[in-house]
């Protein structure tokens, strides 16, 4: 099982980014997928979940209304569209299968700063 996140970068407050996560090693289309983030000295936080059919299942209060999640089962890829970004969104973002909790990828760094 492997996850490779990409799409992070430096963006100004109010800007947008689209993160991608390429998954491999399992039947991607059969599993819900999660996006997480981990701020320094804090626990990894679940921020969004998507079902197998592309239905959004969960958003953390901190991102609801600003972030959306989608997937392409043909490409084994899950996406996180982040709009109206705030400085407090700055951290590393990870994806994972909803039930796995291991085999974490390298993550992708998002920095929101003027």
N, C-alpha and C positions, 0 to 999 in steps of 0.2 A: 504494500500500500504506500502511495506517495502523493504528496500535495506540493504544488509549486505555485506560490502566489506572485503576482506581478501587478504593475500599474500604479504603484505608489509614487510619491514625489513631493515637491514643495509647491504649495498653492496658497494664495492669499485668502484671508477670511472672506466668506461668502462665495468662494469658488467651488468647483466641482472636480471630482476624480471618479474614475471607474476602475475598480480593482477586478482582477481575474484570478481564478484559481483552477489550475489544471490538475485533475485527479487521475490516478491510475492504480491498477492492481486489484480492483474489485468491480462489481457490476454497478457502475455509477447510477444508472437510471432507476435502480431499485432502492435507493437510499435517500432519505432527507439529508440536506447538507446545511452546515452552520458556518457563519462568520463570527470570529471572535476578535477581541483586541486586548492587549495587555499593557497597561500603563506602568511606569517604573514603580517598584515596591508594592504593586497591587496584584490581586488575583486576575487570572485571565477571565475576561468578561464575555459572555455570549451576547451578541448584539443583533443577530438576525438568523432566521431559519427558513428554509424553503422545502416544500414537500416534493415528492417525486414528479408530480404533474406540473410543477411550476407555481404552485399556490404558496403565497407567503403565510408562514405559520406563526412567526414571532418577530417582534422588534422590541429592543430595550427602550425604555422611556426616553433615554438620552438621545436616541437617534430616530425615533418614530416621527414620521412626517418629513424627514430630511433624507433618509436613506431608503433605497429599495434593493431588492434581491431578485435575481433571475438565474436561469440555468439554460444550458444547451446540452441536452443529453447525447446528441450526436457527436459533440466535441468533448464530452466528459469535463465540462467546464461550468463553474458557478461564478456569478458576477455580483459585485456590490457597487451600486451606483450611489455615490455620496454627493449630495447637494447642500448648499448653504453651510459649508464647512466652518467650524469654529476652532479657535486655538486649542480648546480642550479635546478636540478630536485627534490631536497629535499623538501618535503612538505607532506601534507595530500591529499590523492586522494579519490574522491567520484564518485559514479555512480548515474544516475537518468534517468527516462524516459524523452524523448526529450522535452515533452510539459508540464511537471509537475511542476518543480521548487519548490517542497516542499517535506515533508516526507523524509528529508535527513537522510541517515544512519550515522553511527559513523565514516565512512572513515577508511582508512588504511594508516599508516605512512610509508613513504619511506625516508630513509636517505642514501645519497650517500657521502661517506667519506672514506679517507684512514686512 
